[in-house]
Amino acid sequence: MLLSVFAVRLLVERPAAEDRPAARWLAGLCLAVAAGSGFLWLWAAAAGMSGSALKDALNLQLFTIVIEQTPPGHVWVVRCAIGVLLGVTLCFARRRWTWWIAALLAAAFTGSIAWLGHAGASEGARRSLMLTPDVAHLLAVSAWPAGLLPFALLLMRQMKAGALKDAYVAARRFSAMSLGAVGVIVASGMVNAYFLVGSFHALAATDYGRLLIVKLSLFATAAALGAWNLLVHEPHLETSPEALGAMARKVWIEVALGTLIVLVVAIMGTLPPGSSPVAG
């Protein structure tokens, strides 16, 4: 979500004003949520690695051990540093070039999640082969479906202002960005599935594989709604407020589907991959 705010702000919105306080506030909120969830991750990691209950793991010594002595802890520190730099940059993001700097920091913050997942836990050449598509997957998802929420908010603002031409241009730009993102998601997802699922049997026989099927179903439904907007509503946006309203409603449905996808992926991240001997 954090990176999606910058993607829509810089690549979709028109006119691209020098300052957009609402976008800064949304990005700041996303960064605050990331900081809070990052602390919860550190707390859970300390509990898991020490075998302690959560209430007993709220301990500075355990946190220090995780941060200093484990690879995920090192990644956590790097992400904290990037987050602090991003927060400072957001405070001074007034001109377009400062937004681009913030966007690059947000991309680094988002892509670094790959080192905390299944790819980061792999070893040797397999680790390198898995990290590249995983980073690409994370960055593409930040454009679509994560970009649907800031795009929906943009459409609501333009609908309220009666800015049909701006909405038409924004929709065309968002469609182009989404099509590119979907292509990267599909390609990188196939590579990830090869490494993490391993076979069609594991796709149906393991919890990880079954959740992947659920995720793909939600993804396909959201993509179909996006295609409907592109083919049916977008051509009429310049002249029809009704088309803009219909598109906005379907975008909010896509936002709901995207949220479900994130929840499914969160559960998948806690499970052994389908290719693992202990999966299922």
Backbone hydrogen bonds in HBPLUS format (Angstrom, degrees):
<---DONOR---> <-ACCEPTOR-->    atom                        ^
c    i                          cat <-CA-CA->   ^        H-A-AA   ^      H-
h    n   atom  resd res      DA  || num        DHA   H-A  angle D-A-AA Bond
n    s   type  num  typ     dist DA aas  dist angle  dist       angle   num
A0005-VAL N   A0001-MET O   3.27 MM   4  6.58 142.0  2.43 150.9 157.3     1
A0006-PHE N   A0003-LEU O   3.10 MM   3  5.41 122.5  2.44 103.7 116.7     2
A0007-ALA N   A0003-LEU O   3.01 MM   4  6.33 154.7  2.07 149.9 158.0     3
A0008-VAL N   A0004-SER O   3.00 MM   4  6.15 169.2  2.01 154.2 155.0     4
A0009-ARG N   A0005-VAL O   3.00 MM   4  6.02 155.1  2.07 137.8 145.8     5
A0010-LEU N   A0006-PHE O   2.89 MM   4  5.86 162.5  1.92 149.5 152.7     6
A0011-LEU N   A0007-ALA O   2.90 MM   4  5.57 153.6  1.97 141.1 149.3     7
A0012-VAL N   A0008-VAL O   3.12 MM   4  4.76 146.1  2.24 118.5 125.3     8
A0013-GLU N   A0008-VAL O   2.92 MM   5  6.05 157.9  1.97 177.1 174.7     9
A0017-ALA N   A0015-PRO O   2.99 MM   2  5.75 118.3  2.38 112.5  95.9    10
A0023-ALA N   A0020-ARG O   3.04 MM   3  5.49 121.8  2.39 110.3 123.8    11
A0024-ARG N   A0020-ARG O   3.13 MM   4  6.51 154.8  2.20 151.7 159.5    12
A0025-TRP N   A0021-PRO O   2.88 MM   4  6.16 157.5  1.93 154.0 159.9    13
A0026-LEU N   A0022-ALA O   2.99 MM   4  6.25 157.7  2.04 146.7 152.6    14
A0027-ALA N   A0023-ALA O   2.91 MM   4  6.10 163.5  1.94 149.7 154.2    15
A0028-GLY N   A0024-ARG O   2.82 MM   4  5.96 155.9  1.88 145.9 153.4    16
A0029-LEU N   A0025-TRP O   2.84 MM   4  6.07 151.0  1.92 146.2 153.9    17
A0030-CYS N   A0026-LEU O   2.97 MM   4  6.25 160.5  2.01 149.3 154.1    18
A0031-LEU N   A0027-ALA O   2.93 MM   4  6.18 154.9  2.00 147.7 154.8    19
A0032-ALA N   A0028-GLY O   2.92 MM   4  6.16 150.3  2.01 144.2 152.3    20
A0033-VAL N   A0029-LEU O   2.94 MM   4  6.25 156.7  2.00 151.8 157.7    21
A0034-ALA N   A0030-CYS O   2.90 MM   4  6.14 154.3  1.97 145.7 153.3    22
A0035-ALA N   A0031-LEU O   2.91 MM   4  6.16 150.0  2.00 143.7 151.7    23
A0036-GLY N   A0032-ALA O   2.95 MM   4  6.24 159.5  2.00 148.3 153.6    24
A0037-SER N   A0033-VAL O   2.88 MM   4  6.07 166.8  1.89 153.9 157.4    25
A0038-GLY N   A0034-ALA O   2.83 MM   4  5.87 142.5  1.97 138.0 149.1    26
A0039-PHE N   A0035-ALA O   3.06 MM   4  6.33 148.7  2.16 144.0 151.0    27
A0040-LEU N   A0036-GLY O   3.10 MM   4  6.44 156.9  2.16 145.0 151.4    28
A0041-TRP N   A0037-SER O   2.88 MM   4  6.13 149.6  1.97 143.4 151.7    29
A0042-LEU N   A0038-GLY O   3.04 MM   4  6.30 158.7  2.09 144.9 149.9    30
A0043-TRP N   A0039-PHE O   2.93 MM   4  6.20 157.4  1.98 151.3 157.5    31
A0044-ALA N   A0040-LEU O   2.89 MM   4  6.11 163.6  1.91 150.3 154.5    32
A0045-ALA N   A0041-TRP O   2.79 MM   4  5.98 157.1  1.84 151.8 159.0    33
A0046-ALA N   A0042-LEU O   2.94 MM   4  6.11 155.4  2.00 145.2 151.5    34
A0047-ALA N   A0043-TRP O   3.04 MM   4  6.33 153.2  2.11 145.8 153.1    35
A0048-GLY N   A0044-ALA O   2.84 MM   4  6.09 162.1  1.87 151.7 156.7    36
A0049-MET N   A0045-ALA O   2.91 MM   4  5.99 165.5  1.93 153.2 156.5    37
A0050-SER N   A0046-ALA O   3.15 MM   4  6.04 141.5  2.31 134.9 144.1    38
A0051-GLY N   A0047-ALA O   2.87 MM   4  5.68 123.0  2.20 139.3 152.4    39
A0052-SER N   A0047-ALA O   3.07 MM   5  4.89 131.6  2.32 136.0 142.5    40
A0056-ASP N   A0053-ALA O   3.01 MM   3  5.29 127.2  2.30 103.2 117.2    41
A0057-ALA N   A0053-ALA O   2.93 MM   4  6.14 131.9  2.16 147.3 162.0    42
A0057-ALA N   A0054-LEU O   3.10 MM   3  4.99 131.7  2.35  93.1 106.6    43
A0059-ASN N   A0057-ALA O   2.64 MM   2  5.19 133.4  1.85 110.4  94.4    44
A0063-PHE N   A0059-ASN O   3.04 MM   4  6.33 163.2  2.06 156.5 161.7    45
A0064-THR N   A0060-LEU O   2.92 MM   4  6.09 154.7  1.99 145.9 152.6    46
A0065-ILE N   A0061-GLN O   3.05 MM   4  6.34 151.8  2.13 145.0 152.1    47
A0066-VAL N   A0062-LEU O   3.04 MM   4  6.35 164.6  2.07 155.6 158.4    48
A0067-ILE N   A0063-PHE O   2.96 MM   4  6.17 164.5  1.99 153.1 157.4    49
A0068-GLU N   A0064-THR O   2.89 MM   4  5.92 163.1  1.92 150.5 155.1    50
A0069-GLN N   A0065-ILE O   2.85 MM   4  5.50 153.0  1.93 147.4 153.5    51
A0073-GLY N   A0070-THR O   3.05 MM   3  5.12 119.8  2.43  98.5 113.8    52
A0074-HIS N   A0070-THR O   3.08 MM   4  6.49 146.5  2.20 148.4 158.1    53
A0074-HIS N   A0071-PRO O   3.08 MM   3  5.06 118.6  2.48  95.4 110.4    54
A0075-VAL N   A0071-PRO O   3.03 MM   4  6.38 156.2  2.09 152.8 159.1    55
A0076-TRP N   A0072-PRO O   2.88 MM   4  6.11 151.1  1.97 143.8 152.3    56
A0077-VAL N   A0073-GLY O   3.08 MM   4  6.39 150.7  2.17 144.8 151.2    57
A0078-VAL N   A0074-HIS O   3.10 MM   4  6.44 160.8  2.14 148.4 153.1    58
A0079-ARG N   A0075-VAL O   2.86 MM   4  6.13 163.6  1.89 156.3 160.8    59
A0080-CYS N   A0076-TRP O   2.93 MM   4  6.16 148.0  2.04 143.0 152.0    60
A0081-ALA N   A0077-VAL O   3.01 MM   4  6.33 156.1  2.06 149.9 155.7    61
A0082-ILE N   A0078-VAL O   2.97 MM   4  6.31 160.9  2.01 153.1 158.2    62
A0083-GLY N   A0079-ARG O   2.85 MM   4  5.99 157.2  1.90 145.6 152.6    63
A0084-VAL N   A0080-CYS O   2.93 MM   4  6.19 153.5  2.00 149.8 156.0    64
A0085-LEU N   A0081-ALA O   3.08 MM   4  6.35 166.2  2.10 151.3 154.6    65
A0086-LEU N   A0082-ILE O   2.86 MM   4  6.08 155.3  1.92 149.6 157.3    66
A0087-GLY N   A0083-GLY O   2.86 MM   4  6.08 156.2  1.92 146.1 152.6    67
A0088-VAL N   A0084-VAL O   2.99 MM   4  6.29 160.0  2.03 153.2 157.7    68
A0089-THR N   A0085-LEU O   2.94 MM   4  6.14 161.0  1.98 147.0 152.7    69
A0090-LEU N   A0086-LEU O   2.86 MM   4  6.08 154.6  1.92 151.4 158.1    70
A0091-CYS N   A0087-GLY O   3.23 MM   4  6.49 147.1  2.35 140.9 148.5    71
A0092-PHE N   A0089-THR O   3.05 MM   3  5.37 140.7  2.21 104.2 115.1    72
A0093-ALA N   A0090-LEU O   3.20 MM   3  4.88 168.4  2.22 100.7 104.1    73
A0094-ARG N   A0092-PHE O   2.92 MM   2  5.87 110.8  2.41 116.9 100.5    74
A0098-THR N   A0095-ARG O   3.10 MM   3  5.51 129.1  2.37 106.7 119.4    75
A0099-TRP N   A0095-ARG O   3.25 MM   4  6.65 145.7  2.37 146.5 156.4    76
A0099-TRP N   A0096-ARG O   3.04 MM   3  5.07 121.9  2.39  95.2 110.3    77
A0100-TRP N   A0096-ARG O   3.06 MM   4  6.46 144.3  2.19 146.3 156.3    78
A0101-ILE N   A0097-TRP O   3.15 MM   4  6.47 151.3  2.24 141.2 147.9    79
A0102-ALA N   A0098-THR O   3.01 MM   4  6.26 161.4  2.04 145.1 150.1    80
A0103-ALA N   A0099-TRP O   2.82 MM   4  6.03 146.6  1.93 141.1 151.0    81
A0104-LEU N   A0100-TRP O   3.01 MM   4  6.29 153.6  2.08 147.2 152.7    82
A0105-LEU N   A0101-ILE O   3.09 MM   4  6.42 157.1  2.15 149.3 155.4    83
A0106-ALA N   A0102-ALA O   2.86 MM   4  6.10 153.6  1.93 146.7 154.7    84
A0107-ALA N   A0103-ALA O   2.85 MM   4  6.11 146.8  1.96 145.0 154.2    85
A0108-ALA N   A0104-LEU O   3.01 MM   4  6.31 155.1  2.08 145.4 151.4    86
A0109-PHE N   A0105-LEU O   2.87 MM   4  6.10 156.2  1.93 147.7 154.9    87
A0110-THR N   A0106-ALA O   2.88 MM   4  6.05 154.7  1.94 144.0 150.7    88
A0111-GLY N   A0107-ALA O   2.82 MM   4  5.92 171.8  1.82 153.0 155.9    89
A0112-SER N   A0108-ALA O   3.08 MM   4  5.99 147.0  2.19 140.6 147.8    90
A0113-ILE N   A0110-THR O   3.15 MM   3  5.80 162.1  2.18 116.4 121.9    91
A0114-ALA N   A0111-GLY O   3.13 MM   3  6.00 160.2  2.17 122.8 126.5    92
A0115-TRP N   A0112-SER O   3.09 MM   3  5.72 146.8  2.21 115.0 122.0    93
A0116-LEU N   A0113-ILE O   2.82 MM   3  5.32 161.0  1.86 118.0 124.5    94
A0117-GLY N   A0114-ALA O   3.28 MM   3  5.35 164.7  2.30 105.1 109.7    95
A0121-ALA N   A0117-GLY O   3.18 MM   4  6.44 136.3  2.38 142.7 154.8    96
A0121-ALA N   A0118-HIS O   3.22 MM   3  5.12 130.4  2.48  92.0 105.2    97
A0122-SER N   A0119-ALA O   3.14 MM   3  5.38 156.9  2.20 105.9 113.0    98
A0127-ARG N   A0124-GLY O   3.12 MM   3  5.53 131.0  2.37 104.8 116.2    99
A0129-LEU N   A0125-ALA O   3.05 MM   4  6.31 161.4  2.08 154.3 159.7   100
A0130-MET N   A0126-ARG O   2.96 MM   4  6.12 140.9  2.12 143.4 153.3   101
A0131-LEU N   A0127-ARG O   2.94 MM   4  6.06 151.7  2.02 151.3 158.7   102
A0134-ASP N   A0130-MET O   3.19 MM   4  6.20 148.5  2.29 143.6 153.0   103
A0135-VAL N   A0131-LEU O   2.87 MM   4  6.07 159.8  1.91 158.7 162.1   104
A0136-ALA N   A0132-THR O   3.08 MM   4  6.31 165.4  2.11 150.6 154.9   105
A0137-HIS N   A0133-PRO O   2.83 MM   4  5.93 149.7  1.92 140.9 149.3   106
A0138-LEU N   A0134-ASP O   3.00 MM   4  6.26 159.6  2.04 148.4 152.9   107
A0139-LEU N   A0135-VAL O   3.00 MM   4  6.25 164.4  2.03 156.2 159.9   108
A0140-ALA N   A0136-ALA O   2.95 MM   4  6.06 158.9  2.00 147.4 153.5   109
A0141-VAL N   A0137-HIS O   2.94 MM   4  6.07 160.0  1.98 150.1 155.6   110
A0142-SER N   A0138-LEU O   3.18 MM   4  6.37 135.1  2.39 135.9 147.0   111
A0142-SER N   A0139-LEU O   3.20 MM   3  5.15 129.9  2.47  91.4 104.7   112
A0143-ALA N   A0140-ALA O   2.97 MM   3  5.35 143.1  2.10 106.6 117.1   113
A0144-TRP N   A0140-ALA O   3.11 MM   4  6.49 164.0  2.14 154.1 157.9   114
A0146-ALA N   A0141-VAL O   3.05 MM   5  6.05 153.3  2.12 171.0 179.4   115
A0148-LEU N   A0145-PRO O   2.93 MM   3  5.47 164.3  1.96 120.1 125.2   116
A0151-PHE N   A0147-GLY O   3.06 MM   4  6.08 150.5  2.15 145.5 154.7   117
A0152-ALA N   A0148-LEU O   2.77 MM   4  5.89 150.7  1.85 145.5 153.1   118
A0153-LEU N   A0149-LEU O   3.01 MM   4  6.31 158.9  2.06 155.0 160.4   119
A0154-LEU N   A0150-PRO O   2.96 MM   4  6.12 147.7  2.07 138.2 147.1   120
A0155-LEU N   A0151-PHE O   2.90 MM   4  6.21 157.0  1.96 150.4 156.0   121
A0156-MET N   A0152-ALA O   3.00 MM   4  6.26 154.7  2.07 146.1 152.8   122
A0157-ARG N   A0153-LEU O   3.08 MM   4  6.32 154.4  2.15 143.5 149.8   123
A0158-GLN N   A0154-LEU O   2.97 MM   4  6.24 158.1  2.02 151.0 157.2   124
A0159-MET N   A0155-LEU O   2.76 MM   4  5.89 151.0  1.84 148.1 156.8   125
A0160-LYS N   A0156-MET O   2.98 MM   4  6.12 156.6  2.03 144.4 150.1   126
A0161-ALA N   A0157-ARG O   3.10 MM   4  6.30 146.3  2.21 138.5 147.4   127
A0162-GLY N   A0158-GLN O   2.91 MM   4  5.91 112.7  2.37 133.4 149.6   128
A0163-ALA N   A0158-GLN O   2.90 MM   5  5.04 149.6  1.99 150.6 152.6   129
A0162-GLY N   A0159-MET O   3.21 MM   3  4.99 146.7  2.32  93.1 103.0   130
A0164-LEU N   A0162-GLY O   3.05 MM   2  5.70 131.1  2.30 104.6  90.6   131
A0167-ALA N   A0163-ALA O   3.01 MM   4  6.23 154.6  2.07 147.7 155.5   132
A0168-TYR N   A0164-LEU O   2.89 MM   4  6.11 151.6  1.97 147.2 154.6   133
A0169-VAL N   A0165-LYS O   3.01 MM   4  6.31 163.9  2.04 153.0 156.2   134
A0170-ALA N   A0166-ASP O   2.88 MM   4  6.05 163.2  1.91 149.4 154.6   135
A0171-ALA N   A0167-ALA O   2.85 MM   4  5.97 156.1  1.91 145.2 152.0   136
A0172-ARG N   A0168-TYR O   3.02 MM   4  6.26 157.6  2.07 148.3 154.1   137
A0173-ARG N   A0169-VAL O   2.99 MM   4  6.24 161.7  2.02 151.1 156.2   138
A0174-PHE N   A0170-ALA O   2.79 MM   4  5.97 159.7  1.83 150.3 156.6   139
A0175-SER N   A0171-ALA O   2.86 MM   4  5.98 155.0  1.92 145.7 152.5   140
A0176-ALA N   A0172-ARG O   3.05 MM   4  6.30 159.2  2.10 146.7 151.6   141
A0177-MET N   A0173-ARG O   2.97 MM   4  6.23 163.5  2.00 150.7 155.2   142
A0178-SER N   A0174-PHE O   2.78 MM   4  5.93 155.9  1.84 148.0 155.4   143
A0179-LEU N   A0175-SER O   2.87 MM   4  6.06 160.2  1.91 151.2 155.8   144
A0180-GLY N   A0176-ALA O   3.18 MM   4  6.40 163.7  2.21 148.3 152.1   145
A0181-ALA N   A0177-MET O   2.95 MM   4  6.16 156.3  2.01 145.2 152.5   146
A0182-VAL N   A0178-SER O   2.77 MM   4  5.99 162.7  1.80 156.8 160.8   147
A0183-GLY N   A0179-LEU O   3.12 MM   4  6.32 156.9  2.18 144.5 150.2   148
A0184-VAL N   A0180-GLY O   3.15 MM   4  6.47 158.6  2.20 148.3 153.3   149
A0185-ILE N   A0181-ALA O   2.81 MM   4  6.05 159.9  1.85 154.7 161.2   150
A0186-VAL N   A0182-VAL O   2.90 MM   4  6.07 165.3  1.92 153.3 156.2   151
A0187-ALA N   A0183-GLY O   3.07 MM   4  6.24 169.3  2.09 148.6 151.7   152
A0188-SER N   A0184-VAL O   2.86 MM   4  5.90 171.2  1.87 155.1 158.0   153
A0189-GLY N   A0185-ILE O   2.74 MM   4  5.59 145.2  1.86 138.9 150.1   154
A0190-MET N   A0186-VAL O   2.99 MM   4  6.15 147.7  2.10 143.5 150.6   155
A0191-VAL N   A0187-ALA O   3.28 MM   4  6.64 154.7  2.35 144.1 150.3   156
A0192-ASN N   A0188-SER O   2.91 MM   4  6.17 163.4  1.94 150.2 155.0   157
A0193-ALA N   A0189-GLY O   2.83 MM   4  5.98 156.9  1.88 145.8 152.4   158
A0194-TYR N   A0190-MET O   3.01 MM   4  6.20 149.1  2.10 140.8 148.7   159
A0195-PHE N   A0191-VAL O   3.24 MM   4  6.60 154.7  2.31 149.4 154.6   160
A0196-LEU N   A0192-ASN O   2.80 MM   4  5.92 163.7  1.82 157.3 162.9   161
A0197-VAL N   A0193-ALA O   2.80 MM   4  5.13 154.5  1.87 134.1 140.1   162
A0198-GLY N   A0193-ALA O   3.27 MM   5  6.80 156.7  2.33 155.6 162.5   163
A0274-GLY N   A0196-LEU O   2.71 MM  78  5.78 104.6  2.28 143.4 163.0   164
A0275-SER N   A0196-LEU O   2.85 MM  79  5.40 145.1  1.98 133.3 130.6   165
A0203-LEU N   A0199-SER O   3.19 MM   4  6.47 138.7  2.37 136.8 148.2   166
A0204-ALA N   A0201-HIS O   3.20 MM   3  5.55 134.0  2.42 103.1 113.6   167
A0205-ALA N   A0201-HIS O   2.84 MM   4  5.87 141.5  1.98 146.9 159.6   168
A0206-THR N   A0202-ALA O   3.20 MM   4  5.41 139.2  2.38 134.9 134.2   169
A0210-ARG N   A0206-THR O   2.96 MM   4  6.22 160.2  2.00 152.3 157.6   170
A0211-LEU N   A0207-ASP O   3.00 MM   4  6.18 159.2  2.05 149.1 154.5   171
A0212-LEU N   A0208-TYR O   2.99 MM   4  6.22 144.9  2.11 142.0 152.4   172
A0213-ILE N   A0209-GLY O   3.05 MM   4  6.42 145.9  2.17 143.8 152.2   173
A0214-VAL N   A0210-ARG O   3.12 MM   4  6.52 153.5  2.19 144.5 151.1   174
A0215-LYS N   A0211-LEU O   2.86 MM   4  6.15 160.0  1.90 150.3 155.8   175
A0216-LEU N   A0212-LEU O   2.86 MM   4  6.10 160.7  1.89 150.8 155.6   176
A0217-SER N   A0213-ILE O   2.96 MM   4  6.17 149.6  2.06 145.4 153.6   177
A0218-LEU N   A0214-VAL O   3.02 MM   4  6.32 161.8  2.06 153.9 157.9   178
A0219-PHE N   A0215-LYS O   2.88 MM   4  6.09 158.5  1.93 150.2 157.1   179
A0220-ALA N   A0216-LEU O   2.88 MM   4  6.03 159.0  1.93 144.8 150.0   180
A0221-THR N   A0217-SER O   3.05 MM   4  6.25 155.2  2.11 145.6 152.1   181
A0222-ALA N   A0218-LEU O   2.97 MM   4  6.22 164.5  1.99 152.8 156.5   182
A0223-ALA N   A0219-PHE O   2.88 MM   4  6.07 159.3  1.92 151.2 157.6   183
A0224-ALA N   A0220-ALA O   2.91 MM   4  6.07 149.1  2.01 142.1 150.4   184
A0225-LEU N   A0221-THR O   3.06 MM   4  6.37 153.8  2.13 147.3 153.8   185
A0226-GLY N   A0222-ALA O   2.97 MM   4  6.25 155.1  2.03 146.8 154.0   186
A0227-ALA N   A0223-ALA O   2.90 MM   4  6.17 151.9  1.98 145.7 153.3   187
A0228-TRP N   A0224-ALA O   2.95 MM   4  6.21 149.6  2.05 143.6 151.9   188
A0229-ASN N   A0225-LEU O   2.97 MM   4  6.32 159.0  2.02 150.8 155.6   189
A0230-LEU N   A0226-GLY O   2.98 MM   4  6.22 157.6  2.03 146.4 152.8   190
A0231-LEU N   A0227-ALA O   2.93 MM   4  6.10 160.0  1.97 151.3 155.6   191
A0232-VAL N   A0228-TRP O   2.80 MM   4  5.62 161.2  1.84 152.0 157.6   192
A0233-HIS N   A0229-ASN O   3.17 MM   4  5.00 128.3  2.45 112.4 126.7   193
A0234-GLU N   A0229-ASN O   2.85 MM   5  5.98 161.9  1.88 177.9 175.0   194
A0236-HIS N   A0233-HIS O   3.04 MM   3  5.71 151.7  2.12 121.6 129.6   195
A0237-LEU N   A0234-GLU O   3.21 MM   3  5.33 173.9  2.21 115.5 117.3   196
A0239-THR N   A0236-HIS O   3.28 MM   3  5.82 144.7  2.41 111.4 119.8   197
A0240-SER N   A0236-HIS O   2.94 MM   4  5.73 134.6  2.15 155.7 169.4   198
A0244-LEU N   A0240-SER O   3.30 MM   4  6.67 153.9  2.37 144.4 151.0   199
A0245-GLY N   A0241-PRO O   2.92 MM   4  6.23 156.8  1.98 149.5 155.5   200
A0246-ALA N   A0242-GLU O   2.90 MM   4  6.14 158.4  1.95 149.2 155.1   201
A0247-MET N   A0243-ALA O   2.91 MM   4  6.09 157.5  1.96 146.5 152.6   202
A0248-ALA N   A0244-LEU O   2.94 MM   4  6.12 162.5  1.97 148.6 153.6   203
A0249-ARG N   A0245-GLY O   3.07 MM   4  6.30 157.2  2.12 147.4 152.7   204
A0250-LYS N   A0246-ALA O   3.19 MM   4  6.44 160.1  2.23 146.7 151.4   205
A0251-VAL N   A0247-MET O   2.89 MM   4  6.14 150.5  1.98 152.8 162.0   206
A0252-TRP N   A0248-ALA O   3.07 MM   4  6.38 151.7  2.15 147.3 153.9   207
A0253-ILE N   A0249-ARG O   3.19 MM   4  6.57 144.7  2.32 140.0 149.5   208
A0254-GLU N   A0250-LYS O   2.95 MM   4  6.30 151.9  2.03 144.9 152.7   209
A0255-VAL N   A0251-VAL O   2.84 MM   4  6.21 145.2  1.96 144.6 155.0   210
A0256-ALA N   A0252-TRP O   3.08 MM   4  6.40 152.4  2.16 142.7 148.5   211
A0257-LEU N   A0253-ILE O   3.00 MM   4  6.36 156.7  2.06 148.8 155.1   212
A0258-GLY N   A0254-GLU O   2.77 MM   4  6.00 157.0  1.83 151.2 158.1   213
A0259-THR N   A0255-VAL O   2.92 MM   4  6.20 147.7  2.03 145.1 153.7   214
A0260-LEU N   A0256-ALA O   3.10 MM   4  6.43 153.7  2.17 145.1 151.5   215
A0261-ILE N   A0257-LEU O   2.96 MM   4  6.30 150.9  2.05 146.9 155.3   216
A0262-VAL N   A0258-GLY O   3.04 MM   4  6.36 156.0  2.10 147.3 152.7   217
A0263-LEU N   A0259-THR O   3.07 MM   4  6.39 156.0  2.13 147.7 153.9   218
A0264-VAL N   A0260-LEU O   2.95 MM   4  6.24 157.9  2.00 151.4 157.1   219
A0265-VAL N   A0261-ILE O   2.90 MM   4  6.16 162.9  1.93 154.0 158.7   220
A0266-ALA N   A0262-VAL O   2.89 MM   4  6.11 149.1  1.99 145.7 154.4   221
A0267-ILE N   A0263-LEU O   3.16 MM   4  6.48 151.4  2.25 144.3 150.6   222
A0268-MET N   A0264-VAL O   2.93 MM   4  6.26 158.1  1.98 149.7 156.6   223
A0269-GLY N   A0265-VAL O   2.94 MM   4  6.18 143.8  2.08 145.9 154.7   224
A0270-THR N   A0267-ILE O   3.00 MM   3  5.44 153.9  2.07 110.5 118.6   225
A0271-LEU N   A0268-MET O   3.09 MM   3  5.27 159.7  2.13 108.4 114.8   226
A0276-SER N   A0273-PRO O   2.97 MM   3  5.29 159.5  2.01 110.8 117.6   227
A0279-ALA N   A0276-SER O   3.13 MM   3  5.27 165.4  2.15 110.5 115.0   228
